[in-house]
Amino acid sequence: MASVLQNIPADDSVLIRVTHANIKSFSADIRFSLQVTVEAVKEKLWKKCGTSVSSMRLELYDDTGAKISDLSDNTRPFGFYSPHDGYRLHVIDTDPSSVTSGGWLEDTSLVEKYTISEEAYDKRDGTFRKFKEKLACKSATDYEAKICDNYMEDLCAHIKVGDRCQVELGERRGIVKFVGQAETLAPGFWVGVQYDEPVGKHDGMVKGKRYFSCPPLHGGMVRPDKVKVGDYPERDPFEEEEI
C-alpha cells in the first residue's frame, strides 16, 4: 500500500461526476483527492446522498461512458483506480430498506400528507401564524395586543394628509398622502408618503389595494413612529454640500 501512495502526487485531485442508482435526479460534480481511501470517498458521498458506507457500492466510468472498474477495496487509495477529470462515479445502494430506495426522496406523492383543521391549528402554540401575530404587535402593551388594530393610532394624532414630512432610514422627504389602517399590511396604523424623489416602492397601491395615488416608485407605507412632520421643504437636487 505504501508503494501505491508514493506513486500518487500528494496534491493531486480530480473532479468527478457522481450519480445515484436510486435517485435519478441526483448528479453532482465533486472533487476528490487521489490520496484518500475508497472508504473516505464513500464517507463523503454518504453526506451527499444518504446511502450508508456499508451499503454503498461504487462503479467508475470514463468520459465515454465505458465502465472502468468496481471500487471494491475500501482500503485502497482512490488514485489506485486511475480516475481522471470528467469520469463518473455511480453509487449503488445495496440496502433494500434504505431511505433512497423506492423513489421516496424524489416522488412526494408517496408521502402521506398530514392535514389539520383550521380550528385545531388556531389552538396550537408555537405556530408560524402565532409568530406573525406576535411580530405585528411586538411593541404593543398587553392591552394593545388585544386590540392590535389600534396599534400606533395615538402617534397619528399629529399627522395629517398634506403635511410635509421626513421619513427615517435615509431622511427621505415627501408629503403625507394617507393615514390609517391598511388591510393588506399588518394590523395597526400606517402612514402613506409620496416621496419627493423616486425612492419608494409603488404608486400608492399595495398588494392590490390603492391607498393613495402618486407617481410610480414615489410611494411608501411606513409606521407612524418613522415619520416626522414639519417644515421639510423639497431638497434642491443641484445643491452641493460645502466642503
Secondary structure, DSSP 8 states (H G I E B T S, - for coil): -HHHHHTS-TT-EEEEEEEESS-TT-EEEEEEETTSBHHHHHHHHHHHH---GGGEEEEEE-TTS-EEEE---TTSBGGGG---TT-EEEEEE--TT-TTGGGTTT-GGGS------HHHHHH-SS-HHHHHHHHHTTTS-HHHHHTGGGTTGGGGTT--TT-EEEETTTTEEEEEEEEEE-TTS-SSEEEEEEESSS-SSBSSEETTEE----STT-EEEE-GGGEEES------TT-----
